[in-house]
Amino acid sequence: MESKAITKIGVLTSGGDAPGMNAAIRAVVRCAFYYNLEVYGIYRGYEGMIQNDIRQLNSSDIAYVLERGGTFLKSARSAEFRTPEGRKKAYENLQQHGINGLVVIGGDGSLTGAHLFYKEFGIPAIGLPGTIDNDLSGTDNTIGFDTACNTAIEAIDKIRDTATSHDRLFFVEVMGRDSGFIAINAGIGSAAAATLIPEKKMPVEALIDRLNTRAKAKKQANVVIVAEGGKSGGALEISKKVKKYLPNYDIKVTILGHLQRGGSPTSYDRVLASKLGVSAVEGLMQGKCDVMAGVINNKVVYTPIKRAIVDDKEVDEEDFRVAKILST
């Protein structure tokens, strides 16, 4: 499709919120102003695009948002956008505002929407990887992942205090959907006795052996990290299996849940989001479209959205090996 000069950019956040999304929005707006472009905030993601919940942003809209978690543009999931009729309505609303470039901040579902929208209507779109799960190819880390890991580790540190005081075995479930990135990082960072992730199935017998070995070494207080979506089940299910083998253990379960989505973004996430926000605007100006901006080896790269959402991204084997060594 013929590339046209970008004059008005629409920016939206979609899917689950992630710390650093506000920093990314701020960077998009400031960079657009730098190049004398107009920016429109699309509220509530694709649903807001369909409902025409769109307005031009100015400097006051992005004041003091860098340090805030969540997204001031709000986020929502849209069943209607999955239909041709819904997408056509969204396109007509963008045309009404003269928006001819999009920045979509979200996970694989959000980027899939941007890819489909470009294919159908030709509006250039660049995706930014905004998800705590870190499960998108084309970037070393996604926006929000570092903050989620820090939040999980901070919570686990507190749980360890009571585990130690009472010689308890805690199973702590962390988010990540079908990927174990948060779990493996939290496991290493919190000195977990074991880490169970979707990518590596650990039989309950192997976990029992690990715990018995630690008991012989006088390590009675243990924290086991469990990634949601694992093949062995969630923390509650695994704890019940372990209880059958170790009936004398005082076992507790904590599911951290959406606690990991909130909070002020870390320095790393603020910087990553800011770099990618600028890269999105400059990429659109350079004629790039249907790509996701990411950072690999500290360099900004643009990966076709289709590849970013389809290619499997798994936990580094070295991280898993380190976690295993340090848990013995």
BELPE-V746336 format. One record per backbone hydrogen bond with DSSP energy under -0.5 kcal/mol. NH is the residue of the N-H (numbers start at 1). CO is the residue of the C=O. E is the energy in kcal/mol with one decimal. If there is no record, write none. Layout:
nh:co:e
NH:CO:E
NH:CO:E
This chain:
nh:co:e
9:38:-2.9
10:101:-3.0
11:40:-2.5
12:103:-2.2
13:42:-0.5
14:105:-2.2
15:76:-0.8
21:18:-1.9
22:70:-0.8
24:20:-1.9
25:21:-2.5
26:22:-2.7
27:23:-2.0
28:24:-2.2
29:25:-2.5
30:26:-2.8
31:27:-2.5
32:28:-2.2
33:29:-2.4
34:30:-2.0
35:31:-1.5
36:33:-1.7
37:32:-3.1
38:7:-2.2
40:9:-3.2
41:55:-2.7
42:11:-2.6
43:41:-0.7
43:53:-2.5
44:73:-2.6
45:42:-0.8
45:74:-0.6
47:44:-0.9
48:44:-1.1
49:45:-1.4
50:46:-1.9
51:47:-2.2
53:48:-3.1
54:52:-1.8
55:41:-2.0
57:39:-2.7
61:58:-1.0
62:58:-0.6
62:59:-1.0
63:60:-0.9
65:62:-1.0
68:65:-1.4
74:71:-1.7
79:77:-0.6
82:79:-1.0
83:80:-1.9
86:80:-0.6
87:83:-2.2
88:84:-2.1
89:85:-1.9
90:86:-2.1
91:87:-2.5
92:88:-2.3
93:89:-1.7
94:90:-2.0
95:91:-2.4
96:92:-1.9
97:93:-1.3
98:94:-0.7
98:95:-0.8
99:94:-2.2
100:8:-2.0
101:8:-0.7
102:124:-2.5
103:10:-2.5
104:126:-2.0
105:12:-2.6
105:103:-0.6
106:104:-0.6
106:128:-2.2
111:107:-2.4
112:108:-2.1
113:109:-1.7
114:110:-1.7
115:111:-2.4
116:112:-2.5
117:113:-2.4
118:114:-2.1
119:115:-2.1
120:116:-2.0
121:117:-2.5
122:118:-2.3
124:122:-0.7
126:102:-2.3
127:291:-2.8
128:104:-2.8
129:293:-0.7
130:106:-1.7
130:128:-1.5
131:129:-0.8
131:143:-1.0
134:131:-0.8
137:308:-2.1
139:136:-0.5
140:295:-3.1
143:129:-3.0
145:142:-1.6
146:142:-0.5
148:144:-2.2
149:145:-2.3
150:146:-2.2
151:147:-2.6
152:148:-2.4
153:149:-2.5
154:150:-2.4
155:151:-2.1
156:152:-2.6
157:153:-2.5
158:154:-1.4
159:155:-2.1
160:156:-2.6
161:157:-1.1
162:158:-1.1
163:159:-2.2
164:160:-2.8
165:161:-1.8
166:162:-1.6
167:163:-0.7
168:163:-2.3
169:250:-2.6
170:168:-0.6
170:222:-2.9
171:252:-2.5
172:170:-0.6
172:224:-2.9
173:171:-0.6
173:254:-2.6
174:172:-0.5
174:226:-2.4
179:176:-2.2
184:180:-2.8
185:181:-2.0
186:182:-2.8
187:183:-2.6
188:184:-2.0
189:185:-2.6
190:186:-1.4
191:188:-0.8
192:187:-2.3
193:223:-2.8
194:223:-0.8
196:225:-3.1
197:195:-0.6
197:200:-0.7
200:197:-1.1
203:201:-0.6
206:203:-0.6
207:203:-1.6
208:204:-2.4
209:205:-2.2
210:206:-2.0
211:207:-2.4
212:208:-2.7
213:209:-2.3
214:210:-1.9
215:211:-2.1
216:212:-2.0
217:213:-1.0
218:215:-1.8
219:214:-3.0
220:218:-1.0
222:168:-1.9
222:220:-0.6
224:170:-3.1
225:194:-2.5
225:223:-0.5
226:172:-2.9
227:196:-2.8
228:174:-2.1
230:227:-1.1
233:230:-1.4
238:234:-2.5
239:235:-2.4
240:236:-1.6
241:237:-1.5
242:238:-2.5
243:239:-2.1
244:240:-1.0
245:241:-0.8
245:242:-0.7
246:242:-2.7
249:246:-1.6
251:249:-1.0
252:169:-2.5
254:171:-2.8
256:173:-2.2
256:254:-0.7
257:173:-0.5
259:256:-1.5
260:257:-1.8
261:258:-1.5
262:258:-0.9
262:259:-0.6
270:266:-2.3
271:267:-2.4
272:268:-2.8
273:269:-2.5
274:270:-2.0
275:271:-2.6
276:272:-2.4
277:273:-2.2
278:274:-1.9
279:275:-2.2
280:276:-2.1
281:277:-1.7
282:278:-2.6
283:279:-2.2
284:280:-2.2
285:281:-2.1
286:282:-1.5
287:284:-1.4
288:283:-2.7
290:125:-1.8
291:125:-1.1
292:303:-3.3
293:127:-2.5
294:301:-2.7
296:299:-2.7
299:296:-1.3
301:294:-2.8
303:292:-2.7
303:301:-0.5
305:290:-1.9
307:304:-0.7
308:304:-2.2
309:305:-2.0
310:306:-1.2
311:307:-2.4
314:312:-0.5
320:316:-1.9
321:317:-2.4
322:318:-2.6
323:319:-2.5
324:320:-2.1
325:321:-2.3
326:322:-2.5
327:323:-0.9
328:325:-1.1
